[in-house]
Amino acid sequence: MLERYKTVRQFGSKEIVIKKSRFIGYAKPVKTEAEALEFIEEIKKKHWNATHNCSAYMIGERDEIQKASDDGEPSGTAGKPILEVMKNQGLKDVAIVVTRYFGGIMLGAGGLIRAYTDGAVAAIEGAEAIVNVLHQQVFVEVDYTWLGKLENELRNRDTRMGDTTFTDKVTLVCLPVASQSESFMAWMTDLTQGQAAIRKGDLVYYIEGQ
């Protein structure tokens, strides 16, 4: 799993007008090619009367799946520029559709490339670019006498936390960045003088800065 990657937060859209043509950019986070294709078809159905619904998507940790469609625009003037925007912004697991309603003014090949580039940028703005960072769940089970000290130390360290469970002992769910999990566990062992039961849980992505 990647330690961090950039994607979009949610489905979103934004419209721009270039020389009387309407360009509506849509973006959505997707995990599979099937999800990407389903999203593209949804937009095509929504805008069945549009002049073009051009699209691109990139999926996979190493961008294994990359596809683009000009949907009737001159070859290389729509789908490829959309894909290039994703590459330039370092996005992963994203599908984008830029819908065009022709306004009567021809844009030419260079104009189309710029327009679909701007449409893709608008789509990403509408869906909000974020960075996902991989965290490691670490369960720390201790006697109640340790709770105040650990909460204070974890707060000072600005450690991301999950829910705390209270039974005959207290279990803290700590969420250090995955690459720092081993040093975190060693620190926690030292902090509790070896009296804590510490184990790893799942690897989970969280949005950077939140």
C-alpha positions in Angstrom: 0.0 0.0 0.0 1.2 3.5 -0.8 2.3 5.6 2.2 0.5 8.6 0.7 -1.3 9.5 -2.5 -3.4 12.3 -3.9 -7.0 11.8 -5.1 -10.3 13.7 -4.9 -12.5 13.8 -1.8 -15.9 13.1 -3.4 -18.0 13.4 -6.5 -18.0 17.0 -7.7 -18.5 19.3 -10.7 -17.8 22.8 -12.0 -18.9 24.5 -15.2 -16.9 27.0 -17.3 -17.8 28.8 -20.5 -15.2 29.2 -23.3 -16.3 31.1 -26.5 -20.0 30.4 -25.8 -19.4 26.6 -25.4 -20.3 25.2 -22.0 -17.8 22.8 -20.5 -19.0 20.9 -17.4 -16.3 19.0 -15.6 -17.2 16.1 -13.4 -14.7 14.1 -11.2 -15.1 11.2 -8.8 -12.9 8.9 -6.8 -12.9 5.3 -8.2 -11.2 2.1 -7.1 -11.9 -0.1 -10.1 -12.2 0.3 -13.9 -15.8 -0.9 -13.6 -16.6 2.0 -11.2 -15.0 4.4 -13.6 -17.0 3.1 -16.6 -20.2 3.2 -14.6 -19.5 6.8 -13.6 -18.8 7.8 -17.2 -22.0 6.2 -18.4 -24.0 8.0 -15.7 -22.7 11.3 -17.0 -23.4 10.4 -20.6 -27.0 9.5 -19.7 -27.4 12.7 -17.7 -26.1 14.7 -20.7 -27.4 12.6 -23.5 -28.0 15.7 -25.6 -24.5 17.2 -25.1 -22.2 17.6 -28.1 -19.5 15.5 -26.4 -18.8 13.7 -23.1 -15.1 13.3 -23.1 -13.4 11.3 -20.3 -10.3 9.8 -18.8 -9.4 7.8 -15.7 -6.3 6.6 -13.8 -6.5 3.7 -11.4 -3.9 1.7 -9.4 -1.0 2.3 -7.0 1.3 2.6 -10.0 -1.3 4.0 -12.4 -1.7 0.6 -14.0 -4.9 1.5 -15.7 -5.0 4.7 -17.8 -7.8 5.3 -20.4 -9.0 8.3 -22.3 -11.8 9.0 -24.7 -12.3 11.9 -27.2 -15.9 10.9 -27.7 -16.0 12.3 -31.2 -13.7 15.3 -30.7 -10.6 15.4 -33.0 -8.1 12.7 -31.9 -5.9 13.8 -29.0 -7.8 17.1 -28.3 -10.0 16.0 -25.3 -9.4 12.7 -23.6 -5.6 13.0 -23.5 -5.5 16.5 -22.1 -7.9 15.4 -19.4 -5.6 12.5 -18.6 -2.5 14.8 -18.6 -4.1 17.0 -16.0 -4.5 14.0 -13.7 -0.9 13.1 -14.3 0.4 16.6 -13.8 -1.5 16.9 -10.5 -0.4 13.5 -9.3 -3.9 12.1 -8.9 -4.7 8.5 -8.4 -8.0 6.5 -8.5 -9.9 9.3 -10.2 -12.3 9.4 -13.2 -13.1 12.7 -15.0 -15.8 13.5 -17.6 -15.9 16.9 -19.3 -19.2 17.5 -21.0 -19.4 20.0 -23.9 -22.3 21.9 -25.2 -21.2 23.5 -28.5 -21.8 27.3 -28.5 -21.3 27.9 -32.2 -17.7 29.1 -32.3 -15.0 26.6 -33.5 -12.1 26.4 -31.1 -9.5 24.6 -33.3 -7.3 21.8 -32.1 -5.2 24.0 -29.8 -8.3 25.7 -28.4 -9.9 22.3 -27.7 -6.9 21.1 -25.8 -6.8 24.1 -23.6 -10.6 24.0 -23.1 -10.6 20.3 -22.0 -7.6 21.0 -19.9 -9.4 23.8 -18.1 -12.5 21.6 -17.9 -10.6 18.8 -16.1 -9.0 21.4 -13.7 -12.5 22.7 -13.0 -13.7 19.1 -12.3 -10.9 18.5 -9.8 -11.7 21.9 -8.1 -15.3 20.8 -7.8 -14.4 17.4 -6.3 -11.7 18.8 -4.0 -8.2 17.3 -4.2 -6.9 15.7 -1.0 -3.9 13.6 0.1 -4.6 10.3 1.8 -2.0 9.1 4.3 -1.6 5.5 5.4 -1.9 5.0 9.2 -1.5 1.9 11.3 -4.0 1.0 14.0 -2.2 0.2 17.3 -4.2 -1.1 20.2 -2.7 -0.3 23.6 -4.3 -2.1 26.6 -3.4 -0.8 30.0 -4.6 -0.6 33.6 -6.7 2.5 34.3 -3.9 4.0 36.4 -2.0 4.7 33.1 -4.9 6.4 31.3 -4.2 10.0 32.3 -0.5 9.9 31.6 -1.0 8.2 28.2 -3.7 10.6 27.1 -1.5 13.5 28.0 1.6 12.1 26.2 -0.4 11.2 23.1 -2.0 14.6 23.0 1.4 16.3 23.2 2.7 14.0 20.4 -0.4 15.0 18.4 -1.2 11.3 17.7 -4.4 10.6 15.7 -6.8 8.5 17.9 -9.7 6.2 17.4 -12.3 5.2 20.0 -11.2 4.2 23.5 -12.7 1.0 25.0 -13.4 0.6 28.7 -13.7 -2.9 30.2 -11.7 -4.3 33.1 -8.8 -2.5 31.4 -8.7 0.5 29.0 -7.8 0.0 25.4 -6.6 3.0 23.4 -6.7 2.9 19.6 -3.7 4.9 18.4 -3.3 5.7 14.7 0.3 6.7 14.0 1.5 7.2 10.4 2.3 3.6 9.1 5.9 4.3 8.4 6.4 5.4 12.1 4.4 2.6 13.7 7.4 0.5 14.9 9.0 3.5 16.6 5.6 4.5 18.0 5.2 1.0 19.5 8.7 1.1 21.0 8.0 4.5 22.5 4.7 3.2 23.9 6.4 0.2 25.5 9.0 2.4 27.0 6.4 4.9 28.2 4.3 2.2 30.0 7.5 0.4 31.3 6.4 -2.7 29.4 3.1 -3.0 31.2 0.9 -2.4 28.2 -0.4 -5.1 25.8 0.3 -3.7 22.4 -0.8 -5.1 19.1 -1.3 -3.9 15.5 -4.7 -3.7 13.8 -5.6 -2.6 10.3 -3.9 -0.2 7.9 -6.2 2.7 7.3 -6.1 5.8 5.1 -6.9 9.2 6.6 -7.0 12.6 4.9 -3.9 14.6 5.6 -4.6 17.6 7.9 -7.9 16.3 9.2 
